[in-house]
Every structure is written in C-alpha cells, then in structure tokens.
C-alpha cells in the first residue's frame, strides 16, 4: 500500500538507512539528506562518531518524531582492537568474558551525554580474526554503550589496547545489507529531479512499515478516525481487537497509521496518544 503513495507523501513520513562514511558527523549527514531532498526537517537515530562508519537511519519530516521508538534498541558493531603487548589468545578470551553482560561505564570526556557512571549490557563480544596485535571483533550492545571504552578497559587488564576502527552494522531494525551509500543516494536524488522517482522510492522506508516491526499494533474502527486524529484518547468503542500486552502500541485503520499510544489506568480510557499522524 505504501509503495502506491505519491513520492511527496513518502518524503513526509519515511526513513532512509544511510551507510555513513568515516569523516563527517552524523548531524552533517542528516543535513546533507535534508538539503538534497529540499525538505524541512531530518534527524538521525543514534549518533555515530565522525571516524565511525556504518548504519545511520535518517528520519524525514514527521518521521523525526519517532526517534524515541528506534534509538534505544540494541546496536551491532564490527571493529578492530589493537593490542599494545603480545598476549595469548586464551588469556584474551578470558579477559573479554569479563566484559560480557552488565557492565559499568563512564562516558568519554568528549561524549555528548552527561558524564555519569551508568550500567549498560554487552550481549556478545566475539573475536572474528586476529592478525598479530590487531583483533577483528563483532559486538552486540545495548544502546548507549561505548565500544572505544570497552576496548580501553580490556586493555587495562592486559597491558594496553585501543580501538583502531569501528563500523556499525545494525541499529534497531536497520541493517548494513539494506543501507545506501551517499553516492547511490545522490544518484537517486538526481534521477528524481529528472522525473525518475524509482531509485529514490526504493530507498525510502515508509515509517508506518518500520514502526510495525518494533511495536505491536491493533486495528481501529473507521468511524473513530476523525476524532482520534485530533488527539482523543483511545476507548473500547474505537477498537476491534484486544489491547496488546505491551504498554506502547500503534493503532491503524487498515494500512493507515492513526497514532502511537500508551496504555492508561483511567476509567474507560484504554490509552492516550504519544504521537498522532494528522
């Protein structure tokens, strides 16, 4: 259904999975997308340091308001850690095990967040390959985990180590294999300006489609659409289905997104809107 939308409608509520190169900031990439498409607003889901490459989802226009639903999901990275001393593989593996699970981190001095000790979870940290003192690894972590800090902390146990390179291969539902590099993005925009929208359409991910992959949804009655789009709370008379078990869910009328709701304990009110697509 989304593919049949006019391209201008898609540009108002879509996400582009950009393959960020090393060098520019995440903000610069977001602004580049905005200026190229000549739209009013863009935002990225999860900042990458300038020297880090990989998956950088960029939301277009009203999809920027969905930031909170995507940013706090797990991330996967592939990187190279350089050891400062010779160390046996067995010892390295044993030290790495100490950093899998719940860990305590203090964000780096140059980070954009408040420097306060916080708990994060490292789901996995696997060595893919080793070439002398260079260790190629893959790690899946909770959002907000600093990989550079993990490498540094591992180094403190074995005589020194630092992160040499890093690439994000997955952020929430967005994967490296589905990302588009800046060259192909520019090419799609140029073709769009010439009247050929097929390349651009292929890289636009409708926000409705994306949101259903991370939160549950239910169907509402067509007769309730008008009032719900003005921000009315969700009542039992508005829906066909039972509420999902999860606290946050999306409400649709067929393929049309009405809003994203949070359950309420108030009498007769099932949920209140956090986002309404009006």
N, C-alpha and C positions, 0 to 999 in steps of 0.2 A: 504493500500500500504506500509506504514512504517513498519508494522509488518513483511513484507516479506524481509526486508533488512537484510543483514548479520549482526550478532551481533557486529562485529568490526566497521561497518559503524554507527550503533546506538551509540556506545561508543564515536564516534567523534562529535556527534551533538544531545545530549539528556540532559534531566534534571531529577534528582531524588528528589522526595519530601520526605526529611528525617524528621522523628519525633525526634527532638533534645532532649536529656535528660538534666536535670539541672546538672551543673558541668563544662563540657568542654566549651571552647569558640567556637564561630561559625567558626572561622578560623581552629581550631583543627579538627572539624567535617569535614570541607571541605578537609583538608589534609588527613584525615583518608580515605575518599572516594577515593581520588586521589591515595593514596598508595595501597589501597586494589585492585583497578582496574588496577593499573600499567599504568596509563595514564599520559600525560604530564602536564595537567592543569585542575584545577577545581576552581569555585568561587561560593559564596553563594549570594542569592538575599535577602538582608535585614538582618543586624546583630541582633542577639539576645544576651542579656547579659548572662554571664555564668550561673547564677542562674535561668534564664527563660527557659522554655521548649517549645516544640511545633514545628510548621511548619517551616522548613528551607529548601527551594528549593536550590539544589546544581547543578550548570550547569557543564557539562562535555565538555572539549576540546573547539571546536569552538563555542559552545553554550554560553561560557563565554562572548562573545561579545554582547549578547542580554540583558545584565544586565540592561541597561537603560530603556528598554521597560517593564520590570517587577517590578523593585524596587520601582517605585514611585506610586504604586497603594495602595488602602486602605488596612488596616490590621484590623483583629478582634482578640480580646483577651478575655480570661476569667481569673479572678483573685480574690484574697481575700484582702480586705482592712480592717485593724484593727483600730478601733476607740479607742481613748485614754480616752474618757469620755462617760458616758451614754447620749444618745440623742434619742429623739422620732423619729419614722420613718417619720412622716410628715415633721419634720424640716430637716432631712437628705435629703429627696426627693427634698425639695425646694432649698437646697444648691447645690445639684447635677445639678439642672436645669441651674444654672449659668455657668456651665462648658460644656454645650452642644451648639454647633455652633462654630463660630470663636473665638479662644482664643489666648492669647499671652503667649509664653513660653520662658524661658531662659534655654537652655540645662544644665544638671547637670555638675558639675566640672569634673567628671571622664568620661564624654562622649567623643567620638572620633571626634566630629564635633566642629567647631569654636563656642565659647560661645558668641553668639549674640542673642538678642531678635528677635523672629520670630513668625509669625502668623501660626497657624495650626487649622484644623477643626475637632471637635469631632462630629461624625454623630449620635452616640447614646451612652448612658451610663445607663444601666438598672440593677437594683438590682434583682438578681435571688432568693436569700435566705439570711436570716440573723440569726445568732446564737449569741445572746448577742452582743458583740463588734466586732465580725467578720462578714464582709459583703461580700458575694459572688456576683460578678458583671460580666457583659459582656459589652464590649465596642467596637464600630467600629470607627476607627480614620483614619485620613489622614496619609500617610507615614511620618515618622519623628516625630511623636507625642510621648512624653514620658509619659507613664502611671504612673510611680512612682511619677512624678512631679504633675500629676493631683491629685493623692491621697493625696500628701503632701499639695497641695493648698486647697483641700476640707477640710483637717484637720485644716488649719489656720482659717477657718470660724467657726469651731465647737469645738475648744479646742484640736485639735490634731488628726492625723491619719497617718498611713503609709501603704505602700503596703507590704503585707506578702508573697504572692505567685502570680505568673503570668505565663500564658500559651498562646501561640499564636495558634489560631485555624484556621486562614485563612490569607494568604498573596497573594494578587492579585488573580489569578485563583486557587491557590493551597490550598487544604482544609485538615483539620485534618483527616477526614474519609478516605482519599486516601493516607495518608502518610505511610512510612515504618520505623519501629524502627531499631536501629543498629543491634540488634540480627538477625532479619529477613534479613537485608541487608547482614550481614556477611554470613549467611546461603546460600543466593543466590549466593554470590561470590564463596563460597566453592564448591557448586554444579557446577557452571560454570567452575571452574578449573578441575573438574572431567569429563567435557564433556557434562553436562546437563545445557543448557542455558535457559530453560523455566522460572525459577524463576526470573533470572536477567532480562530477556526480559520483563517480566510482570511489573517490577517496573521502567523501562526506559520509560520516556515520550519523544517521538520524538519532537525536538524543532520546526519543521515545524507545528506539530499539536498544540503545545502550542501557537505559535505566532498568529495563525489564530483566537484564542479565545480572543485576546486583541486588535488587529488592523485589519482593513478591508483588503481585498486582491482583486487582479484582475488577469486575465489570459493574458499572453503574447504569441506572436507567436513563434513557434518552430524555425523558421528561424533566430530569433533575439537572441537566447540563447548565442551563442558563443561570440558575441560582448558585450552583456550585462554582461557576466561573467568576462570580462576584465575591467569593470567599466564604460562602456559607459552610458551616460545619457539616460533616457527613452524618446523616441519620439512617436508621434502619430502613426507612421507606425509600432511600436513594439507591439501595444496592440489591443485586440479585443473589450474591453469594454470601457465605460466612466470611467474617474478617480473617485474614491470615494470622498465624500465630505471632509473627514478628510485630514489633512495635511500629515500625515505619513501613509504609507500603504505597504503591502507586494505584491511582484509580483511572480506569479507561472506560470509554464508551466505544466499543469495537476497537479500532486502531487509534482513536483519538485520545491523547493524554489529557486528562482533566486536571490532575494535580497529584502532589505527593502529600501524604497525610501521616499524622502521628496519633496513635490511639489516645483516647481521653476517658477519664473515670467519671465524667459528669453525667448526670441523669439524662437519658435519651440521646445524648451526643456520643456517637461511636468514635469519632476522630475529628481533629482540627487540621486545617491545611497548613503545611510548611511552605508549599510552593503551588501556585495556581497558574496554569498556562492559559492566560487570557490576552 
